[in-house]
Amino acid sequence: NKEDHLTPILGQISGELNAKNSVEDEDLDDRHPPALLRVLAQEIGCNPADIVDVELSLCDIQNGTLGGVNKEFVFTPRVDNQSHCFTGISSIIDHACSGALAEDDAVSIVALFDHEEVGSNSNEGAGSPIMRDAIIRISGCFAMAEDSELFKIGLAKSLLFSCDAAHAIHPNYASKHERNHQPKIGKGTVIKTNQNQRYATNCVTGFVVRELCKRNKLPFQEFVVRNDCPCGSTIGPILAHYVGIRTVDIGIPQLSMHSIRETCGVKDLFTNFQLLNSFFRDGLKVLSSISED
């Protein structure tokens, strides 16, 4: 129970934690334990009374580590979804530094959003206008007004990769996966499909990922949720709806999703980086080569 069993423990004796020990403490915000405010003030170098409010999250501060007989696993906090923040940023930096950017006639963007796990409906979440506003402003540099036909054509020719971690099959709970869709750690990026639009993948965008993987000899896997299980979602459908760009949902497989420490595969991080790099290099070429009837 989240209310009864997930209360954070700050210290042992609540009376001491909540006590105001000096005249200066009288000005502290009564909503927060004075001991907590004193710790925060010491960390950031201010007086406790200077803190008017806080937004805090509990997190594991231990470094990630490699594990497994062959060091094939990564054990670390927040694989979902800082893993794709890492591969996305790394791949666009590599694309920019490789010399391919000089021949690239497209605009490449990596967008990282807050609040995906709580619905994305915030001023910095994927449900905000920030992504469409960014596209409008960038398009304005090419004399493409939002209401122009060129802008609409630009959206139609664009492609969005929604990258979010996928559930790998757990040997103790194999029945939770559909028999023919059981992603395994170390076997490549997962293409996620859901006909109820919990994922934004369709036949065209899914083909682009498969084709990029085949051209670059990269492994990939497919995931469809069981018909009798609820399906999670991503920012893919949200961005596809608000921005109007065709989207595919992909992600590396992992175990222990949403636990304080999660598990993914070393190989999957590298091949996902390679896939995203190939997307920046060749993704729109593959998309434009498709004939749709």
Residue pairs with C-beta under 8 A, 6 or more apart in sequence:
8 58
10 17
10 33
10 35
10 36
11 17
11 35
16 35
17 33
17 34
17 35
17 36
18 33
18 34
18 35
19 34
20 26
20 28
20 34
21 34
24 47
24 48
24 49
25 34
25 48
25 49
27 49
28 34
28 37
28 48
28 49
29 37
29 51
29 52
29 53
32 51
32 54
34 48
37 48
37 51
38 48
40 48
40 51
40 54
41 47
41 48
41 50
41 51
59 77
59 78
59 260
60 77
60 260
60 261
62 77
62 261
63 76
64 74
64 75
64 76
64 77
65 74
65 75
65 76
66 73
66 74
66 75
66 266
67 73
67 74
67 75
71 266
72 185
72 186
72 265
72 266
72 267
73 185
73 263
73 264
73 265
73 266
74 263
74 264
74 265
74 266
74 269
75 261
75 262
75 263
76 261
76 262
77 260
77 261
77 262
78 262
79 165
79 252
79 254
79 257
79 262
79 263
79 264
80 164
80 165
80 254
80 257
80 258
80 262
81 116
81 163
81 164
81 165
81 251
83 165
83 252
83 254
83 264
83 269
83 272
84 163
84 164
84 165
84 251
84 252
84 272
85 112
86 269
87 163
87 252
87 269
87 272
87 273
87 276
88 110
88 112
88 163
88 276
89 110
89 112
90 273
91 273
91 274
91 276
91 277
91 279
91 280
92 108
92 110
92 276
92 280
94 273
94 277
95 101
95 104
95 108
95 277
95 280
95 281
100 280
100 281
104 280
104 281
106 284
107 138
108 280
109 134
109 138
111 131
111 134
113 120
113 124
113 125
113 126
113 130
113 235
114 122
114 124
114 125
115 121
115 122
115 124
115 125
116 125
116 126
116 164
116 234
116 235
117 258
119 125
119 127
120 126
120 127
120 128
120 235
120 238
121 127
121 128
122 128
123 130
124 130
126 235
126 238
126 239
126 242
127 238
127 242
129 242
131 239
131 242
131 243
132 242
132 243
135 155
135 243
136 146
136 151
139 145
139 146
139 151
139 154
142 150
143 150
144 150
144 151
144 154
145 151
155 243
155 244
155 245
157 284
157 287
157 288
158 245
158 246
158 284
159 205
159 208
159 245
159 246
159 247
159 248
159 279
159 283
159 284
159 287
160 200
160 236
160 239
160 240
160 243
160 245
160 246
160 247
160 248
161 209
161 247
161 248
161 250
161 276
161 279
161 283
162 199
162 200
162 234
162 235
162 236
162 239
162 247
162 248
162 249
162 250
163 250
163 251
163 272
163 276
164 234
164 235
164 236
164 249
164 251
165 251
165 252
165 253
165 254
165 257
165 262
165 264
166 183
166 190
166 192
166 223
166 250
166 251
166 252
166 253
166 254
167 176
167 177
167 183
167 223
167 253
167 254
167 257
168 183
168 184
168 185
168 253
168 254
168 255
169 176
169 177
169 182
169 183
169 184
170 176
170 255
174 182
176 226
176 229
177 183
177 226
178 224
178 225
178 226
178 227
181 222
181 223
181 224
181 225
183 190
183 221
183 223
183 253
184 221
184 253
185 253
185 254
185 255
185 263
185 264
185 265
185 268
186 265
186 266
186 267
186 268
187 219
187 221
187 253
187 268
188 213
188 218
188 219
188 220
188 221
188 267
188 268
188 271
189 209
189 213
189 218
189 219
189 220
189 221
189 250
189 251
189 252
189 268
189 271
189 272
189 275
190 220
190 221
190 222
190 223
190 250
190 251
190 252
190 253
191 201
191 206
191 209
191 210
191 220
191 221
191 222
191 223
191 248
191 249
191 250
192 199
192 201
192 223
192 234
192 249
192 250
192 251
193 199
193 201
193 206
193 222
193 223
193 224
193 249
194 201
194 224
194 225
194 231
196 231
197 237
198 225
198 231
198 232
198 233
198 234
198 237
199 231
199 233
199 234
199 236
199 237
199 249
200 234
200 236
200 237
200 239
200 240
200 247
200 248
200 249
201 236
201 247
201 248
201 249
201 250
202 246
202 248
204 246
204 287
204 290
204 292
205 246
205 247
205 248
206 248
207 286
207 290
208 248
208 283
208 286
208 287
208 290
209 220
209 248
209 250
209 275
210 220
211 286
212 218
212 275
212 278
212 279
212 282
212 283
212 286
213 219
213 220
213 275
215 278
215 282
215 286
216 274
216 275
216 278
218 271
218 274
218 275
218 278
219 271
220 275
221 253
225 231
234 249
234 251
236 247
236 248
236 249
237 247
239 245
239 247
240 246
240 247
246 287
250 275
252 264
252 265
252 268
252 269
252 272
253 264
253 265
253 268
254 262
254 263
254 264
255 262
255 263
255 264
256 262
256 263
